[in-house]
């Protein structure tokens, strides 16, 4: 397969910390590759190498067949990057920011204004185009930042946790923009801690932890690799949570988990779920809700790493 993004055996260390430890990645043209993991896993380090901001210690990384070290200038011409924090000038208006970037990239004044107007409309910022970007909401700043990263119409777009800190409405709006870009043929590398985000956007996912890719595949393949289903039960009385967990464990030996106000029970097949429910009815435990579900990406990550995508400090330079 021909890859738009191809990484082989990538290694990067900072002192004694091995941020990347032999990472392999591949993204087909016109798809979204989700790089999933907690802070500290190595995601941002991989982004910095792919975007030519950092030189790897070993291995190789190619963007559209171009080596990120030997062909760094050519890679920059075809790649757009949106980092974790908005990189626009707070003192300039939204339109002025985009015009400035277009001019720096070599566009004429007329071309720069036309491209800025096009992007302002596309990212629903027309009502604030003349206002200083410093007064924008978090969601507006992220949209402006994403618009700035595609002024040149990149073939590959790298998004490093683009929706961190956004409210659900703003996050959903950014997802729609990403889908539109992919539909137009852009290849996207998306790093995220949000499992729902990876599930919604990614055609393929690489799960990274402690600098290594520990699993990869489509969201469905990763869920299937965990195996089985999950029976979720919410008791009518919160004090019955522990009893529900013990009933499930005793019935199928399923090592249930108590999560907030629910008991999550891994089951191999629907018959085991039926057995658990029968035991619950026999015990006279009233339920407020129950359901049988595929594993979530959160459960996949927990199964693979032994922990959730909690915050950790990442070394970067």
ChimeraX attribute file (.defattr): number of C-alpha atoms within 10 A of each C-alpha:
attribute: neighborCount
match mode: 1-to-1
recipient: residues
	/A:1	7
	/A:2	11
	/A:3	17
	/A:4	21
	/A:5	22
	/A:6	20
	/A:7	21
	/A:8	15
	/A:9	15
	/A:10	22
	/A:11	23
	/A:12	24
	/A:13	18
	/A:14	12
	/A:15	8
	/A:16	6
	/A:17	13
	/A:18	16
	/A:19	27
	/A:20	26
	/A:21	20
	/A:22	18
	/A:23	23
	/A:24	18
	/A:25	19
	/A:26	22
	/A:27	23
	/A:28	18
	/A:29	19
	/A:30	19
	/A:31	22
	/A:32	25
	/A:33	26
	/A:34	29
	/A:35	28
	/A:36	29
	/A:37	27
	/A:38	24
	/A:39	19
	/A:40	20
	/A:41	26
	/A:42	27
	/A:43	29
	/A:44	24
	/A:45	25
	/A:46	27
	/A:47	21
	/A:48	19
	/A:49	21
	/A:50	29
	/A:51	22
	/A:52	20
	/A:53	16
	/A:54	17
	/A:55	17
	/A:56	21
	/A:57	12
	/A:58	15
	/A:59	15
	/A:60	21
	/A:61	27
	/A:62	22
	/A:63	25
	/A:64	20
	/A:65	14
	/A:66	18
	/A:67	19
	/A:68	24
	/A:69	19
	/A:70	11
	/A:71	14
	/A:72	17
	/A:73	13
	/A:74	14
	/A:75	23
	/A:76	18
	/A:77	13
	/A:78	17
	/A:79	24
	/A:80	23
	/A:81	23
	/A:82	21
	/A:83	19
	/A:84	17
	/A:85	16
	/A:86	18
	/A:87	15
	/A:88	20
	/A:89	16
	/A:90	16
	/A:91	13
	/A:92	17
	/A:93	20
	/A:94	29
	/A:95	24
	/A:96	20
	/A:97	22
	/A:98	29
	/A:99	25
	/A:100	18
	/A:101	18
	/A:102	23
	/A:103	15
	/A:104	11
	/A:105	13
	/A:106	11
	/A:107	16
	/A:108	13
	/A:109	13
	/A:110	11
	/A:111	14
	/A:112	23
	/A:113	19
	/A:114	14
	/A:115	19
	/A:116	25
	/A:117	17
	/A:118	14
	/A:119	22
	/A:120	22
	/A:121	13
	/A:122	13
	/A:123	16
	/A:124	14
	/A:125	20
	/A:126	16
	/A:127	9
	/A:128	16
	/A:129	21
	/A:130	13
	/A:131	18
	/A:132	17
	/A:133	22
	/A:134	15
	/A:135	13
	/A:136	17
	/A:137	12
	/A:138	18
	/A:139	20
	/A:140	21
	/A:141	21
	/A:142	26
	/A:143	26
	/A:144	26
	/A:145	23
	/A:146	26
	/A:147	24
	/A:148	27
	/A:149	22
	/A:150	21
	/A:151	19
	/A:152	18
	/A:153	16
	/A:154	19
	/A:155	23
	/A:156	28
	/A:157	25
	/A:158	24
	/A:159	23
	/A:160	22
	/A:161	21
	/A:162	23
	/A:163	26
	/A:164	16
	/A:165	13
	/A:166	16
	/A:167	11
	/A:168	11
	/A:169	10
	/A:170	17
	/A:171	18
	/A:172	15
	/A:173	15
	/A:174	21
	/A:175	16
	/A:176	12
	/A:177	16
	/A:178	21
	/A:179	17
	/A:180	12
	/A:181	20
	/A:182	20
	/A:183	12
	/A:184	11
	/A:185	14
	/A:186	22
	/A:187	27
	/A:188	31
	/A:189	24
	/A:190	25
	/A:191	28
	/A:192	25
	/A:193	22
	/A:194	17
	/A:195	19
	/A:196	12
	/A:197	19
	/A:198	22
	/A:199	18
	/A:200	12
	/A:201	21
	/A:202	20
	/A:203	19
	/A:204	22
	/A:205	28
	/A:206	25
	/A:207	22
	/A:208	23
	/A:209	24
	/A:210	20
	/A:211	24
	/A:212	22
	/A:213	21
	/A:214	14
	/A:215	16
	/A:216	19
	/A:217	16
	/A:218	16
	/A:219	22
	/A:220	16
	/A:221	13
	/A:222	22
	/A:223	20
	/A:224	14
	/A:225	15
	/A:226	19
	/A:227	16
	/A:228	16
	/A:229	22
	/A:230	23
	/A:231	25
	/A:232	20
	/A:233	23
	/A:234	22
	/A:235	20
	/A:236	14
	/A:237	12
	/A:238	12
	/A:239	10
	/A:240	15
	/A:241	21
	/A:242	15
	/A:243	15
	/A:244	28
	/A:245	21
	/A:246	15
	/A:247	18
	/A:248	26
	/A:249	17
	/A:250	13
	/A:251	17
	/A:252	17
	/A:253	13
	/A:254	18
	/A:255	14
	/A:256	22
	/A:257	16
	/A:258	16
	/A:259	11
	/A:260	9
	/A:261	15
	/A:262	21
	/A:263	24
	/A:264	25
	/A:265	26
	/A:266	28
	/A:267	24
	/A:268	14
	/A:269	13
	/A:270	14
	/A:271	10
	/A:272	19
	/A:273	23
	/A:274	14
	/A:275	14
	/A:276	23
	/A:277	21
	/A:278	13
	/A:279	17
	/A:280	19
	/A:281	12
	/A:282	9
	/A:283	12
	/A:284	9
	/A:285	17
	/A:286	14
	/A:287	16
	/A:288	11
	/A:289	11
	/A:290	15
	/A:291	11
	/A:292	18
	/A:293	14
	/A:294	16
	/A:295	20
	/A:296	19
	/A:297	20
	/A:298	18
	/A:299	19
	/A:300	22
	/A:301	25
	/A:302	14
	/A:303	13
	/A:304	17
	/A:305	16
	/A:306	9
	/A:307	12
	/A:308	17
	/A:309	19
	/A:310	10
	/A:311	12
	/A:312	10
	/A:313	9
	/A:314	16
	/A:315	17
	/A:316	16
	/A:317	9
